[in-house]
Amino acid sequence: MFPHHREREQPIFSTRAHVFQIDPATKRNWIPASKHAVSVSFFYDCGRNVYRIISVGGTKAIINCIVTPSMTFTKTSQKFGQWADSRANTVYGLGFATEQQLHQFADKFKEVKDAARLAREKSQDKELANTALSIAAPQSPPVVCVNGPEDKLFRSQSADITLSSEKERIKKMLSEGSICEMNLEAELFTLQDSNSKLVAALHEANANVEQWKRQLHAYQDETERLREQVADLEAHGGHGPSDRLKDELTQSLEELEALLKAKDEEIHILQSKRAEHHDIERERDQAIHRLREVEMRNSELERRIQNTEQNLNNSMEDRDRLDTELQRSIEILDIKIFDLNDLRQSLVKLVDK
């Protein structure tokens, strides 16, 4: 399949990057798809009028993605970007050597997505034109002086067109729901990635806080000991070298107090980061809730499409049955006309005699 497509595909743009895929088990961590930087290229399939992203590592394709108008390439850092592929049920990530390469790939991704959207619109316009021609073309020769079956046939064709329009409308709604679901999945993957990074930073910060607390207690004990020494020296009222020692102890005490103040500020900063972590978790839960709502809506739309297809099949069966009855009525009418014609000729002969 892959070599066959390559024969009719034209390369558009190529770059080199490290390829990653989201872990299907956790949906958080990235799994390297290539040991080294590989070539990532955009191709245009003139046979199917589609655009694809292809990357080959060794003897197998590690990326074979059809670009759709609903896809979005997101820059998550200065040298890393990602996009979701609902067909493959995964998220691809690309790590570039420079920020300029990331910007070039993002710009080309947007151009290809716009081109894919135009190609889809042209294809839909062509299908609508063919449908209109098929509806406008006569399905059977016009019948005169037959009222009942012909009216039923016209009504069945009108119902068929109405059901087809309803089916297209519901498919469009389902497509919009799928696009919304895909965007929510990409947003959820981004939030989960940020959440995992913040969790690791929070664990490291908690370990640093514990270490700083132990240092703080040690500094406090040292401060108390120095204060006791200062108080003892003041009580003895020493002079000369004792005064110099007192000055040194006072200076050491001031330095320790300044250090304690700096550590308190760092502890406050870490506590504020913990609050930000809770906010991100809440946003992730909201994104999961919205994703579930979109899935429920898609299920309802799929059920409605199935009902519409069933009604359309029933209408087509009724139309076929009416066509059969109409054809039988036409045959009977032809026989009656033939009999009347024979009777007329017989009467003409009798009159001539």
C-alpha positions in Angstrom: 0.0 0.0 0.0 2.7 2.5 0.9 4.9 2.1 -2.2 1.8 2.2 -4.4 0.9 5.6 -3.0 4.4 6.9 -3.3 4.2 6.4 -7.1 1.5 9.0 -7.5 2.5 11.3 -4.7 4.5 14.5 -5.1 6.8 15.9 -2.3 6.0 19.4 -1.1 8.2 20.1 1.9 10.7 18.1 4.0 12.6 18.6 7.2 14.3 16.6 9.9 13.1 16.1 13.5 12.9 13.6 16.3 9.5 11.8 16.2 7.5 10.9 19.3 4.1 9.3 19.9 1.9 9.7 23.0 1.8 6.6 25.3 -1.5 4.9 24.6 -1.7 3.5 28.1 -1.2 6.8 30.1 -2.0 9.4 27.4 0.7 11.6 29.2 4.2 10.5 28.4 5.9 10.6 25.0 7.4 7.4 23.5 10.3 8.0 21.0 9.4 6.6 17.6 12.9 7.1 16.2 16.4 6.9 17.8 17.7 9.7 15.8 16.4 12.7 13.8 14.5 11.4 10.7 13.1 13.0 7.6 9.5 14.3 7.9 7.8 15.3 4.6 4.5 16.6 3.2 3.2 14.8 0.2 0.3 15.5 -2.2 -1.6 12.5 -3.5 -3.0 13.6 -6.9 -5.0 10.4 -7.3 -7.1 10.8 -4.2 -6.6 14.6 -3.9 -5.3 14.4 -0.3 -2.3 15.6 1.6 -0.2 13.4 3.9 2.6 13.6 6.4 5.1 10.7 6.0 8.2 9.8 7.9 10.1 6.6 7.4 12.4 5.1 10.1 14.5 2.2 8.8 12.1 0.0 6.8 8.7 1.1 8.3 6.6 4.2 8.2 6.5 5.8 11.7 4.2 8.6 10.4 1.5 8.1 7.7 -1.0 10.8 8.5 -3.7 12.2 6.2 -4.0 16.0 6.8 -7.6 17.1 7.5 -9.0 20.6 7.9 -9.8 19.8 11.6 -6.2 19.1 12.6 -4.2 21.7 14.5 -0.4 21.9 15.0 0.4 23.2 18.5 3.7 24.6 19.6 4.3 23.4 23.1 7.8 24.8 23.5 10.5 26.6 21.5 11.6 23.5 19.7 8.7 21.1 20.1 5.2 20.8 18.5 2.4 18.2 18.3 -0.9 17.4 16.6 -3.6 14.8 17.0 -4.6 12.1 14.4 -8.0 10.7 15.1 -7.7 8.1 12.3 -4.6 6.6 14.0 -6.0 7.3 17.5 -2.7 8.9 18.6 -0.9 12.2 19.0 2.4 12.9 17.2 5.2 15.0 18.6 8.2 16.5 16.7 11.4 17.8 18.3 13.4 20.1 16.1 17.0 21.2 16.4 16.2 24.9 16.0 13.2 27.2 16.6 13.3 28.3 13.0 12.7 24.7 11.8 9.7 24.5 14.1 8.2 27.7 12.7 8.8 26.5 9.1 7.0 23.2 9.8 4.1 25.0 11.6 3.7 27.4 8.6 3.7 24.6 6.1 1.2 22.6 8.2 -1.2 25.5 8.1 -0.8 25.9 4.3 -1.4 22.2 3.8 -4.4 22.2 6.1 -5.9 25.1 4.2 -5.3 23.3 0.9 -6.9 20.2 2.2 -10.0 22.3 3.2 -10.2 23.7 -0.3 -9.9 20.3 -1.8 -12.7 18.9 0.4 -15.0 21.9 -0.4 -14.4 21.3 -4.2 -15.1 17.6 -3.8 -18.3 18.3 -1.9 -19.4 20.9 -4.5 -18.8 18.3 -7.2 -20.9 15.7 -5.3 -23.7 18.2 -4.8 -23.7 19.0 -8.6 -23.8 15.3 -9.5 -26.7 14.8 -7.0 -28.6 17.7 -8.5 -28.2 16.3 -12.0 -29.4 12.9 -11.0 -32.4 14.4 -9.3 -33.2 16.7 -12.3 -32.8 13.8 -14.8 -36.1 11.9 -15.5 -36.2 8.5 -13.9 -38.9 7.1 -16.2 -41.0 8.3 -19.2 -43.8 10.7 -18.4 -47.2 9.1 -18.1 -50.4 10.9 -19.1 -53.9 10.4 -17.7 -52.8 8.3 -14.7 -53.4 10.2 -11.5 -53.2 8.0 -8.4 -49.9 6.0 -8.8 -48.0 8.9 -10.4 -48.8 11.3 -7.5 -47.6 8.7 -5.1 -44.4 8.3 -7.0 -43.7 12.1 -7.0 -44.4 12.2 -3.3 -41.9 9.3 -2.6 -39.2 11.1 -4.7 -39.8 14.3 -2.7 -39.6 12.4 0.6 -36.3 10.8 -0.7 -34.8 14.2 -1.4 -35.9 15.5 2.0 -34.4 12.5 3.8 -31.2 12.8 1.9 -30.9 16.5 2.9 -31.6 15.6 6.5 -28.9 12.9 6.3 -26.3 15.3 5.0 -27.2 17.9 7.7 -26.8 15.3 10.5 -23.5 14.1 9.0 -22.3 17.7 9.0 -23.3 18.0 12.7 -21.5 14.8 13.5 -18.4 16.1 11.7 -18.5 19.3 13.7 -18.8 17.2 16.9 -15.8 15.1 15.9 -13.8 18.2 15.3 -14.7 19.6 18.7 -13.9 16.2 20.3 -10.5 16.2 18.6 -9.7 19.7 19.8 -10.7 18.8 23.3 -8.4 15.7 23.1 -5.5 17.8 22.0 -6.2 20.3 24.8 -6.5 17.4 27.3 -3.1 15.9 26.1 -1.5 19.3 26.5 -2.9 19.8 30.0 -1.8 16.3 31.0 1.7 16.9 29.8 1.9 20.2 31.7 0.4 18.5 34.7 3.0 15.7 34.7 5.8 18.3 34.5 4.3 20.4 37.3 3.9 17.2 39.5 7.6 16.4 39.0 8.6 20.0 39.8 6.3 20.0 42.9 7.9 16.8 44.2 11.3 18.3 43.8 10.2 21.5 45.4 8.7 19.6 48.4 12.0 17.8 48.8 13.8 21.1 48.7 11.4 22.6 51.3 12.1 19.7 53.7 15.8 20.3 53.3 15.4 24.0 53.8 13.4 23.4 56.9 16.1 21.3 58.4 18.6 24.0 57.5 16.3 26.6 59.0 16.1 24.7 62.3 19.9 24.4 62.3 20.3 28.1 61.7 17.8 28.9 64.4 19.7 26.7 66.9 22.9 28.4 65.8 21.3 31.8 66.3 20.1 30.9 69.8 23.5 29.7 70.7 25.1 32.9 69.4 22.5 35.0 71.2 23.3 33.2 74.5 27.0 33.9 73.9 26.3 37.6 73.2 24.2 37.8 76.4 26.9 36.0 78.4 29.5 38.4 77.1 27.3 41.4 77.9 26.7 40.1 81.4 30.5 39.8 82.1 31.0 43.3 80.7 34.1 42.3 78.8 36.2 44.8 76.7 38.9 44.6 74.1 38.8 41.3 72.3 35.4 40.5 73.7 34.0 43.6 72.0 35.4 42.4 68.7 33.9 39.0 69.3 30.6 40.6 70.0 30.7 42.5 66.8 31.5 39.4 64.8 28.7 37.5 66.5 26.3 40.3 65.8 27.3 40.4 62.1 26.9 36.6 61.9 23.5 36.9 63.5 22.4 39.5 60.9 23.6 37.3 58.1 21.7 34.3 59.4 18.5 36.4 59.8 18.8 37.6 56.2 19.3 34.0 55.1 16.2 32.9 57.0 14.2 35.7 55.4 15.3 34.5 51.9 14.3 31.0 52.7 10.9 32.1 53.9 10.3 33.9 50.6 11.3 30.7 48.6 8.8 28.7 50.7 6.1 31.2 49.8 6.9 30.9 46.1 6.7 27.1 46.3 3.4 27.3 48.0 2.0 29.6 45.2 3.3 27.0 42.6 1.3 24.3 44.5 -1.8 26.5 44.1 -1.2 26.8 40.4 -0.8 23.0 40.2 -4.3 22.6 41.7 -5.7 25.1 39.2 -4.3 23.0 36.3 -5.8 19.8 37.7 -9.2 21.5 37.9 -8.8 22.6 34.2 -7.9 19.1 33.3 -11.0 17.7 35.0 -13.2 20.3 33.2 -11.7 19.3 29.8 -12.4 15.6 30.6 -16.0 16.5 31.4 -16.4 18.5 28.2 -14.9 15.5 26.2 -17.4 13.1 27.8 -20.3 15.5 26.8 -19.1 15.6 23.2 -18.8 11.8 23.1 -22.4 11.6 24.3 -23.5 14.1 21.7 -21.7 12.1 19.0 -23.5 8.9 20.1 -26.8 10.6 19.8 -26.0 12.0 16.4 -24.9 8.5 15.2 -28.2 7.1 16.5 -30.1 9.7 14.5 -28.2 9.0 11.4 -29.0 5.3 11.7 -32.7 6.1 12.1 -32.5 8.4 9.1 -30.8 5.8 7.0 -33.5 3.2 8.0 -36.3 5.7 7.0 -34.5 6.3 3.7 -34.3 2.6 2.9 -38.0 2.2 3.8 -38.8 5.1 1.4 -36.8 3.6 -1.4 -38.6 0.3 -0.9 -41.9 2.1 -1.1 -40.8 3.9 -4.2 -39.8 0.6 -5.9 -43.1 -0.9 -5.0 -45.0 2.1 -6.4 -42.9 1.9 -9.6 -44.0 -1.7 -10.0 -47.6 -0.9 -9.5 -47.4 2.0 -11.9 -45.8 -0.1 -14.6 -48.5 -2.7 -14.1 -51.2 0.0 -14.4 -49.6 1.3 -17.6 -49.6 -2.2 -19.1 -53.3 -2.7 -18.2 -54.1 0.7 -19.7 -52.3 -0.2 -22.9 -54.4 -3.4 -23.2 -57.6 -1.5 -22.6 -56.6 1.1 -25.3 -55.8 -1.7 -27.7 -59.2 -3.4 -27.0 -61.0 -0.1 -27.5 -59.2 0.5 -30.8 -60.3 -3.0 -32.0 -63.9 -2.3 -30.9 -63.8 1.1 -32.8 -62.6 -0.6 -36.0 -65.3 -3.2 -35.7 -68.0 -0.6 -35.2 -66.6 1.3 -38.3 -66.9 -1.8 -40.4 -70.5 -2.4 -39.2 -71.5 1.2 -40.1 -70.0 0.9 -43.6 -72.0 -2.3 -44.3 
